[in-house]
Amino acid sequence: MQHFETKYFGNIAYEQESAIDFPLGLPGFEEERRFVAVEQSFNKPIVFLQSLGRPELCFITLPIGRILPDYQGCLSPEELKTLGLRDDVQPAASGEMLWLGIVALAEEGQATINLLSPIVINWTTRRAVQAVQADLDYSHRHPLFAKSPETPCS
C-alpha cells in the first residue's frame, strides 16, 4: 500500500496498481502523469483526480454521462493507441471506459463542466488522456445547473 500526503484529503492510501497514468500528460500540466481517483460516498458522483506528484493539484470531475446522457465524444487514433484500444472503433462511455468532465467553480457565478476536453480513462489499462474535441459542438463552460426562472413577487 502506497501513501501520499495531499492538500485537500490529508494522507491517502492507495494501491500502486490503482494509479492512473496519463502518458501524454494534461494540457498545462504536461509533467503531471500519475493520478489517483478519490471517490467519497457522500460526494457521489464527483470523482476527484488527485495528482501523485503535487499535493495541491486535484481536479474535480463528473462523469459526463450523468450531465449529458447523449454525449458523443471522439478520440484520435493516437489517443486510442495511448489508451490501449483499437484505432478503428470509438469506445462507448461505459464499462471499462470513463469519460469525465473537469468542473470549474466560479467565485461568483455558475458552476460549469468542460465537455470540450474530456478526460477519458480506460480502467483496464489504467491509462488516460484529455481528449480535445476540436470538431464537435461542445463547450468548455457547459452550465452544470439550469437556471430556474425567477418568479415575480405577488
N, C-alpha and C positions, 0 to 999 in steps of 0.2 A: 504494500500500500504506500503510495506517494502522498506527500503533504505539501501544501503551498499556502503561504500567507497572503491573503487578499485584502484589499482596502475595504470592500463592502461586505464580505462574508466571513471575515476573520480567517482562521486556519481551516482549510478544506482538505479532506482526504479523498483521493481518487485512485482508481486502478490505472496503471500505466497504459494498458490496452484500451481504456475508455477515452483517452485523449483524442482530439480531433485535429487532423493535420491539414493545413492549408498550404499545399506545395507551391502555389503561385502567390502566396501572401494575400493581403487585402489592400485595396487601393487606399493609399495614405498610411498604411501600416504594413508595408511590404516585409519588414523584418519580423513581424509577429506571425508565427506559423503554427503554433500549438495552442489549442484552447480546450477547455472542458465545458460541457453543458451543465449548468446548475439549474435544477428544477426544484421548486418548492411547492408542496401540495396546496398551500394557502395562496399561491400566486399563479396557479394554473390558468391559462395555458402559456404564460410567459416562460421563455427559455432564456436564461442569462448565459451569454458566451463569455466566459472568463479567460483572459489571456493567461498562459502559464509562464510568460516572460516578464510581464509588467503587472504588478499587483493592482494598479489603479485603472487598468484597461478592462472594461467589461461592457459588452453590448447588450442592450435589452432588445429581445426579438420576440416575434409571434409567428406561429405557423400561418402562412399566407392563406391556406385553405379555410381557416377559421374566420378570416376577414373578407375574403373574396373567393367563394367556393368554385367559381368557374374560371379562376386564374389559369392562364396557359403560358408558361414560360418556355424559353427555347435556349438550349445550350449549344455552344460552338463545338466543333469536332475536338479542339484542344481541351475544352472543359470536360467533355465526355471522357476523353482519354485520361485526363487527370483524375477523374472520379473512379476510373477503373471500369467504365462502361463501353459498350459497343458504340461506334461513332455513327451508326446509321439509324438509331432508334432514340427518340426523345423519351426520357423517363417520366413516368407519372409521379405526381406529388403524393405518393402514398407508399405504404410498406417500408421498404428499405431506404426510400428517398424522403428527405425532409426539406421543404422549401420554407425558409424563414425570411421575414422582412425586419429590417432594423427599425426600431421605434425611435422617434425624435420627440422629446418632451420640451415644448417651448415654455419659457418662463411665464410669458403672458400670451396665451393663445391656445390653439387646439393641438392635441397630440396627433402626430402623423406617422405613417409607416412607409418605408421605401419599397415600392413594388417594382421600381425600375431596375434595381440592382439586388436581387435576392441572394441570400446565402443558401447554397444547395449542399446538403450533407448526404453522403452515401454511408449509411450505418454499417453496411457490410465491410467496406474497406476502411472506414473511419477517415475518409478524405472529404474535403470540402472546397468549394470555390465560391467567390462572389461573382455572379454572372450578370454583366451589364446587358440589359435588354434594349439595345440601341434602336432596333427597328419595330418595337412594339409600343402601343399606346398606353403605357403605364406611367404613373407619376412617382417621383421620389418623395413626394409630400402628399400622399393619399390620406385624407382625413380618417382617423380611427373611429370617431363617433360622429354620427349625423347630428347636425344642429337641430334642435327642436324649435318649431315656430314659436315666436313669442305670443303669448295670449294677452290680449288687452284687458286692462282692469275694468270691472263693471261698476 
